[in-house]
């Protein structure tokens, strides 16, 4: 089988875009290329163009070893992904990652998200979900972010432009580690959530997980942030106290070990994160 990668090459000054083909002899090279793009290309450009390139790449990954439950595409394996690239992580068709596939299955198995109309706020929306969620909930599905070109509403999560009790569901994944005041941001999500509604607010997990969250406002150098928090644009490294931080703003939090409700065969087939807990937050 032809092994290779079609890579998006961007010239930001001239606003030119072209696709180039790079031969791959080893999977290590693919990991290096993906890590390079994640570290050096602004996230908004990756959000706009990476799915175009990966649609082409997906042709070379066709097979029956893994199945993406989000887009129902099958591949011999998923692409590596991450600044320290993880094997078998990224669906080249819809761009779902391990955590997205887990959340999708959780929503289907343990909530009424797919069966009842909801008013939904999706903060920092993931491209793998946007069209599918919008088809389900129509104009009641609102995407929002400070910078993302995928979002309908531009907003600061510290001061969201929505009335109290506006939404039945709020999704906010891998955001809290980036914000200046996570307690205020969590409180804003609680404020706009209706009683009886739920929020899923996931964070990155770096093992070993510290007992308490590590943060220091004096650490501003990107290299020091990467050293202390796992990534140069993170402002804290969450510990085992994360659910209590969510509870402190009013949420009732269930730490749902849903992945282990699934068989080992299912975990392998969907390439799920076996150590990820769903933080399922509700409001009375």
VEXDRENRO-901365 format. One record per residue (C-alpha): residue number from 0; x, y, z. Coordinates in steps of 0.1 Angstrom, whole numbers. Layout:
N
n,c1,c2,c3
NUM,X,Y,Z
...
//
This chain:
284
n,c1,c2,c3
0,0,0,0
1,12,35,-8
2,24,52,24
3,24,89,26
4,9,121,39
5,-7,150,22
6,3,181,42
7,-13,215,42
8,14,242,35
9,3,277,44
10,20,309,35
11,3,334,59
12,19,365,44
13,8,357,8
14,-24,339,20
15,-15,310,-3
16,-25,274,4
17,-13,243,-13
18,-12,206,-6
19,20,187,-8
20,27,150,-7
21,53,137,17
22,65,101,15
23,65,83,49
24,88,54,55
25,82,53,92
26,53,61,115
27,77,81,136
28,80,107,108
29,42,110,107
30,42,117,144
31,69,143,140
32,50,161,112
33,18,162,132
34,36,174,163
35,53,201,143
36,21,215,129
37,4,214,163
38,32,234,179
39,38,259,151
40,6,265,132
41,-20,287,150
42,-50,267,161
43,-75,287,141
44,-57,278,109
45,-57,242,118
46,-94,243,125
47,-101,259,92
48,-80,237,69
49,-68,205,86
50,-100,185,78
51,-95,192,41
52,-61,176,41
53,-71,147,63
54,-100,138,40
55,-73,129,15
56,-52,111,40
57,-81,90,51
58,-80,72,17
59,-47,55,27
60,-61,44,61
61,-91,24,49
62,-96,-8,67
63,-117,-26,93
64,-97,-26,125
65,-111,5,141
66,-145,23,139
67,-153,59,147
68,-187,60,163
69,-191,97,155
70,-189,95,117
71,-192,56,115
72,-161,54,93
73,-138,24,94
74,-100,24,92
75,-71,0,96
76,-60,25,124
77,-65,61,134
78,-39,87,129
79,-14,97,156
80,-21,130,172
81,-8,154,199
82,22,175,206
83,37,143,219
84,19,122,194
85,-3,94,206
86,-8,64,184
87,-42,55,170
88,-59,88,181
89,-73,109,154
90,-101,99,130
91,-90,112,96
92,-126,116,84
93,-143,136,111
94,-113,146,133
95,-126,129,164
96,-101,121,191
97,-103,94,218
98,-121,117,242
99,-147,128,216
100,-155,92,207
101,-160,84,244
102,-182,115,249
103,-203,105,219
104,-209,70,233
105,-216,84,267
106,-242,108,254
107,-259,80,234
108,-259,55,263
109,-265,76,294
110,-284,108,283
111,-314,119,263
112,-293,142,242
113,-300,124,209
114,-337,118,216
115,-351,151,229
116,-347,186,216
117,-323,207,237
118,-310,242,240
119,-273,236,237
120,-243,258,243
121,-210,244,229
122,-180,263,240
123,-148,258,219
124,-167,235,196
125,-150,205,182
126,-154,201,144
127,-163,165,146
128,-195,174,165
129,-207,207,150
130,-227,196,120
131,-242,165,137
132,-253,185,168
133,-267,213,147
134,-287,188,126
135,-301,174,159
136,-310,206,177
137,-312,231,148
138,-312,268,158
139,-311,258,195
140,-275,247,191
141,-252,276,198
142,-214,275,193
143,-192,300,211
144,-156,309,216
145,-132,338,219
146,-111,330,189
147,-124,299,171
148,-134,305,135
149,-159,276,139
150,-180,293,165
151,-211,314,158
152,-208,336,188
153,-176,354,199
154,-174,356,236
155,-152,355,267
156,-161,326,289
157,-155,347,320
158,-185,369,310
159,-208,351,288
160,-235,371,269
161,-264,349,278
162,-292,352,303
163,-294,331,334
164,-308,296,329
165,-306,298,291
166,-294,262,282
167,-303,226,289
168,-269,214,280
169,-234,230,280
170,-203,213,266
171,-169,228,274
172,-140,205,269
173,-102,212,273
174,-108,249,280
175,-105,254,318
176,-67,248,317
177,-64,278,294
178,-85,304,311
179,-73,330,336
180,-100,324,362
181,-114,289,360
182,-137,293,390
183,-154,323,374
184,-156,304,341
185,-172,274,358
186,-196,297,376
187,-206,313,343
188,-215,278,329
189,-235,271,361
190,-253,304,357
191,-265,299,321
192,-275,263,327
193,-311,256,335
194,-321,236,366
195,-323,200,356
196,-297,205,328
197,-263,190,325
198,-228,201,315
199,-198,181,305
200,-166,199,313
201,-135,178,305
202,-99,186,311
203,-66,170,300
204,-52,143,323
205,-14,140,328
206,-3,110,348
207,6,108,376
208,-23,131,386
209,-13,154,415
210,-34,154,446
211,-43,191,442
212,-43,214,412
213,-9,230,404
214,-10,267,393
215,12,297,398
216,4,331,382
217,41,339,383
218,48,312,358
219,45,330,324
220,73,316,303
221,60,291,278
222,88,266,284
223,82,268,322
224,44,263,316
225,51,232,295
226,74,219,322
227,49,225,351
228,15,221,333
229,22,197,304
230,17,223,276
231,30,258,270
232,-4,274,267
233,-18,258,299
234,-22,279,330
235,-26,250,355
236,-23,213,359
237,-55,198,373
238,-53,174,402
239,-77,150,419
240,-95,180,434
241,-109,190,400
242,-144,177,407
243,-144,197,440
244,-136,228,421
245,-167,222,399
246,-188,215,430
247,-176,248,446
248,-196,268,421
249,-228,248,427
250,-226,218,404
251,-234,183,415
252,-207,162,399
253,-207,126,390
254,-173,111,381
255,-185,86,356
256,-160,58,347
257,-181,50,317
258,-153,37,296
259,-151,7,318
260,-188,-1,313
261,-177,-11,278
262,-160,-43,269
263,-122,-44,261
264,-132,-52,225
265,-153,-21,223
266,-125,0,239
267,-101,-12,213
268,-125,-10,183
269,-133,27,191
270,-98,35,204
271,-110,50,236
272,-90,66,265
273,-91,40,291
274,-82,63,320
275,-106,91,312
276,-135,99,336
277,-165,118,324
278,-172,148,346
279,-210,149,344
280,-222,181,360
281,-259,188,369
282,-278,217,383
283,-307,212,407
//
